[in-house]
Amino acid sequence: MLSIFAHYSESFLISSELTVNDLAIGQHATVTHFNDAELGHHLMEMGVIPGETITLERIAPMGDPIAVRVSDLLLMMRRQEASMICVEECNVDL
């Protein structure tokens, strides 16, 4: 029984991918890819394209939704959607 718990806890807790959900307010990152193809297609139509810089601008008082800035657009999205956008940290001040 313990080995089953250890197996499941490892798969849920270990994740090396950084997503928009992991960003702090004001933190910049570069979009790398999407974990959901359908959502990724929808976001790319709105300008969230791999290689673009994305910034977490605001978080609603209850934590959901969030506002992100991509280029000159301010987009609102749910945390669940933000968790599908994989990013890498960007150390450039914009």
ROROFI-775350 format. One line per 8 residues: number of its first residue (from 1); for each residue x, y, z of N, C-alpha, C. Coordinates in steps of 0.05 Angstrom, whole numbers, plus 5000, padded with zeros to 4 digits. Each point is the difference from the previous one (the first is absolute). Example, Ala and Ser with C-alpha at 12.3 -4.5 7.8 and 13.67 -1.06 7.14 Angstrom:
<nodes>
1 = 5264,4886,5156,4982,5024,5000,5018,5024,5000  4993,5021,4986,5016,5024,5001,4985,5022,5014
</nodes>
This chain:
<nodes>
1 = 5016,4976,5000,4984,5024,5000,5017,5025,5000  5021,5000,5016,5018,5024,5001,5014,5005,4973  5008,4978,4986,5013,5004,4974,4981,5012,4980  4974,4994,5001,4981,5012,4981,4998,5030,5006  4998,5007,5025,4999,5029,5007,5025,5014,4991  5023,4989,5004,5025,5012,4991,5001,5004,4970  4990,4981,4985,5000,5002,4971,4982,5023,4991  4975,5002,5011,4982,5021,4993,5009,5027,5009
9 = 5012,5002,5024,5009,5026,5009,5023,5011,4984  5018,4983,4990,5022,5008,4983,4989,5012,4974  4981,4986,4988,4990,5009,4974,4985,5027,5002  4987,5005,5023,4986,5025,5003,5017,5023,5009  5021,4995,5016,5016,5021,5012,5024,5009,4983  5010,4982,4983,5024,5007,4985,4992,5010,4973  5006,5026,4995,4994,5012,4974,5022,5020,4995  5014,4997,4979,5022,5018,4994,4991,5023,4982
17 = 4975,4999,4990,4990,5021,4982,4990,5023,5016  5008,5024,4992,4990,5024,5012,4976,5010,4983  4978,5007,5013,4977,5010,4986,4993,5028,5008  4982,5012,4987,4992,5027,5007,4989,5001,5028  4988,4978,5009,4990,4998,5027,5022,5003,5021  5025,4994,4993,5022,5002,5019,5013,5028,5002  4991,5018,4983,5012,5027,5000,4990,5017,5022  5017,5018,5010,4992,5020,5019,4990,5025,4986
25 = 4985,5017,5013,4990,5024,4987,5024,5017,4991  4999,5008,4975,5021,5017,4988,5023,4983,4988  5000,4974,5004,5021,4983,4989,4996,4995,4970  5021,5002,4985,4999,4996,4971,5010,4971,4994  4989,4989,4978,5009,4973,4991,4995,4999,4970  5013,4980,4988,4997,4995,4971,4983,4975,4996  4979,5002,4984,4983,4977,4994,5017,4979,4984  5000,4975,5009,5014,4979,4986,4981,4981,4985
33 = 4980,4991,5013,4980,4982,4987,4975,4998,5017  4981,4985,4990,4974,4996,5014,4997,4970,5006  4988,4995,5023,4994,4972,5008,4973,4990,4990  4985,5018,4988,4974,4992,4989,4998,5012,4972  4999,4983,4979,5001,5009,4973,4976,5018,4992  4976,4993,5009,4976,5016,4993,5002,5028,5013  5007,5001,5026,5003,5026,5014,5023,5016,4987  5022,4986,4993,5023,5013,4988,4992,5013,4974
41 = 4984,4987,4984,4991,5011,4974,4984,5025,5005  4982,4999,5020,4983,5023,5007,5017,5023,5009  5020,4995,5018,5017,5021,5010,5018,5012,4978  5009,4984,4982,5017,5010,4978,4983,5019,4982  4975,4994,4997,4982,5019,4985,4998,5027,5014  5004,5000,5026,4999,5025,5015,5027,5013,5004  5021,4988,4989,5027,5012,5001,5019,4988,5020  4991,4979,5015,5018,4987,5019,5015,4978,4984
49 = 5023,5008,4989,5015,4983,4981,5027,4992,5013  5008,4975,4997,5027,4993,5010,5021,5020,4991  5017,5009,5019,5020,5020,4994,4992,5027,5010  4975,5005,5004,4990,5026,5010,5005,5002,5031  5004,5024,5009,5003,5005,5028,4972,5004,5013  4996,4987,5023,4975,5001,5014,5006,5009,5029  4983,5018,5010,5004,5011,5027,4975,4996,5016  5003,4990,5025,4976,4999,5018,4996,5028,5011
57 = 4977,5011,4994,4993,5028,5008,4984,5001,5026  4979,4984,5001,4982,5002,5023,4989,4972,5007  4992,4997,5025,4986,4976,5010,4975,5010,5014  4977,4988,4994,4975,5008,5013,5001,4994,5030  4984,5014,5016,5001,4996,5029,4998,4971,5009  4984,4984,4986,4996,4972,5008,5020,4982,4986  5019,5011,4985,5021,4985,4987,4994,4991,4971  4976,5004,4991,4992,4992,4973,4978,5018,4990
65 = 5002,5012,4977,5019,4997,4979,5025,5017,5004  5018,4999,4980,5024,5016,5001,5001,5017,4974  5016,5021,5000,5004,5016,4977,5029,4998,4991  5004,4995,4975,5027,4998,4989,5003,5019,4977  5024,5010,4996,5005,5019,4977,5018,4985,4980  4991,5001,4975,5015,4989,4978,5000,5022,4979  5024,5010,4992,5002,5023,4982,4984,5023,5013  4981,5011,4985,4984,5022,5010,4973,4991,5010
73 = 4996,4974,5002,4974,4989,5009,5000,4992,5029  4978,5007,5014,4996,4991,5027,4978,4979,4999  5007,4975,5006,4981,4978,4998,4993,4989,5028  4975,4994,5004,4991,4987,5024,4997,4970,4994  5008,4984,5019,4997,4971,4997,4998,4986,5027  4989,4976,4999,4998,4984,5024,5027,4988,5007  5004,4994,5025,5025,4986,5008,5004,4974,4986  4978,4986,4995,5002,4974,4986,5011,5004,4972
81 = 4992,5021,4986,5011,5006,4973,5029,5009,5002  5007,5016,5021,5027,5009,5003,5019,4977,5006  4990,4979,5012,5017,4977,5006,5007,4984,4975  4987,5006,4977,5006,4986,4975,5020,5015,4983  5008,5024,5009,5020,5017,4985,5027,4996,5013  5018,4986,4987,5027,4995,5010,5018,5023,4992  5017,5009,5019,5017,5023,4996,5028,4994,5011  5018,5018,4992,5027,5000,5012,5005,5028,5010
89 = 5013,5002,5023,5005,5026,5012,5015,5018,4981  4993,5026,5002,5013,5021,4984,5011,5020,5019  5026,5005,4999,5013,5018,5019,5003,5028,4989  4985,5007,4980,5002,5026,4987,4978,5018,5011  5007,5025,5008,4980,5019,5009,4987,5013,4976  4974,4999,4999,4986,5012,4977,4987,5027,5007
</nodes>
